[in-house]
């Protein structure tokens, strides 16, 4: 969920840049690792959220400019789509709430 937080956080771009935000996702998720995320640790709805976001990112990351400046992302439909999807999928995880580890880090 922390990776979704980075996409959803408006200040993350100026703090770490778009490349790092995208790379953070791939630190934890790729096509091979998707199989490691399973029930009962994650609900079926959460797993679907991970897959949906991963699939969207796979289709759109190359259309996101490398930048640390949020103003350079204005009008970038690939980025705005990722941000909107991250917020939507993140909401699914927030229904259950943050894990103990995530609470300690926020």
N, C-alpha and C positions, 0 to 999 in steps of 0.2 A: 504494500500500500504506500510505502514511503516514496516509491518511484512515481506513483500517480500523484502524490502530493506535489512533487517538483513540477510536473506539468500544469497542475491546477494553481500553483502559487504565482501570482503576477510578478513578484519580486525576484523569483528564481532566475529569470533570464539575465537580469543585470548582476546578479550575484555569481552565477556559475556559467552562464551562456547556454545556448541551445544545444551545442554538441555534447556538453557534459550531461545535460538533462536527458538527452536521448541515450547516451552511453550508459548512464545509470540504470536505465531500464534493461539494457542488454547485459548488465552485470548479473542480473537475476533471472532474466527471461530470454529464451530463444526457443526455436521449434523443438529442440531436444529436451530442454528443461521443462517445457509445458507438462510433460508426462510426470514430472516429480511432484507437481502440485495436485493433490487429490483429496477426496473426502476421507475421513471426517474432519481433517484439519481445516479444509475450506469447504464451504457449502457449494452445492451445484450452481447456485446463482453467482457466487463469487468466482468460481472457475470459469463460467461463461463470460463474466465481466473481464477477466484476465485475457481470455482468448479473443474477445471482441477488440479490446484495446490493442493487443499485440498484432492482430491482423491489420487493423487500421494503421498502426505505426509502420508495419512492413510495407504498406502501400504508399505511404506518404512522407517518410523521413527524408528522402532525397530531394523533396521539394521545399524543405525548410532551410532557410539561409543560416549560415554559421554567423552568429552575432551575440553580442552582449547587450545590445541596444533594443529595448522593446519597441521603439518607434520604427525600427526597420522591419518589424513583423506586422505592422499595420497593413491590412489588405492581403496578407498571406493566408489563403484559405486552408492550406495544409496545416499551418500552425494553429489557426483558430479552431479547426476541426479536432485537432489533437487535444487542445485545451478543453474544449466542450466535452469531448468523450471522456477525458480523464476525470473531470468533475462529476460526470454522470456515473461512471464506473466506481469512482471513489465513494460516492454516496451509498452504493451497495455495501461496501465494506464498513462504512460508518454505522450502518444499521445494527451491527453486532457490537461496534465500538472498537477502540484500539486495543491491541494486545498489551500485556504488561510491559514488554520490551519497548514498544512504541511510546507508551505513556512516559517511560523514563527518559526517552530521547527528545520529547517535545516540551 
